[in-house]
Every structure is written in structure tokens, then in C-alpha cells.
Amino acid sequence: MIMRWSQLHVPTLRDDPAEADAPSHRLLLRAGFIRQLMAGHYSLLPLAVRVRAKVIEVIRDEMTRIGAQEFALPALHPAEIWRKTGRWDSMGEEMFRLRDRRGADLALGMTHEEIFTTLAQELNSYRELPQLWYQFQTKFRDEPRPRRG
């Protein structure tokens, strides 16, 4: 089914939003690609979803061409994996931590190195190397960052 432009949700703005400082932020808001939910949290609107899908498709094609393998990794991680590497404590307040209903410590994945490392432990021989692994994943980060770049 073909989507008509008149049916597509593209809420454009005439004026620059007051909360947008960076030129890229202003343009994405005005052109109807994104909406800000709160500081650092954005909703991708239909145009942005299409652009993101095309970028992922190009990257996926190139990664497949060189023999890489795509993974889909969980966003919620058990604390034990992070404790083994010592990063449970060293990450500090930037890591979003919570407890499940059973009282187990969990974290929202701000990176997935620990998870890939856990999976790589299943490699049995150097003959299985090299491995090219990748993923596309939304990650949660609550770290101080410079504004506008």
C-alpha cells in the first residue's frame, strides 16, 4: 500500500522552537522529524523513522558484505555481568539501575560490551576467529554532555 503525502503525519513548524539551540535541532523540529519529550529524550516521527530505516539498511548491507553478523541484544542487563568487569561500581550515577520484582539488581544498557563479551565466551577455539559482530540498539545514557555537539 502506498502512503499519500496528504495522509503522512508531518507536523511542521513555522517558527524556531524556543527550546532548540542547535541549528540541527531547530531544523529537525521544524521539518517534522522529531519531537522532544524531555531533555535528551526524543520521539522519532514517521519521516525520521524512514530515514533511520534507510541508514540501517545501508549499514546492514555493507556489514553483511564483509561477513559481519547482526545481533539483537537486550536493553536490560543483570548486575552480575557488570560486576565481573568492575564497571558496576566505576560507572557511577550515569548508569541507570533498578531492581526487578524479585529484588535482582539490573541496569539499562548504556553500552553492550559486557553482553558481547559474555557471548564471546562461547567461542571454543582461535579457529573460530575473527568474528565481526554488530547491533543496532537504542541505548540509555544519563551522562553529562556538552551542549550543541
Protein Blocks (a to p, Z undefined) as FASTA:
>chain_A
ZZdfklpccdddfbdcfklmblklmmmmmnopaccfbghiacddfklmmmmmmmmmmmmm
mmmmnopacddddfbdcfklmmmnopmmmnmmmlccdddfkopacdddfbfklmmmmmmm
mpcbfklpccdddddddddddddcdehZZ
